[in-house]
């Protein structure tokens, strides 16, 4: 029974560390995905504005 008292604290701390790291990595992954979406949207807007300016310049 003594081995349970000896092994339980490191196991609990290890599980807490694992859950904390998992949540950090998931948050980082979500942030990178959101940043990539925002970057793609900004590029699409810039390209659309460029097309508008080009088509307006050609029609003048």
Secondary structure, 3 states (H helix, E strand, C coil): CHHHHHHHHHHHHHHHHHHHHHHHHHHHHHHHHHHHHHHHHHHHHHHHHHHHHHHHHHHC
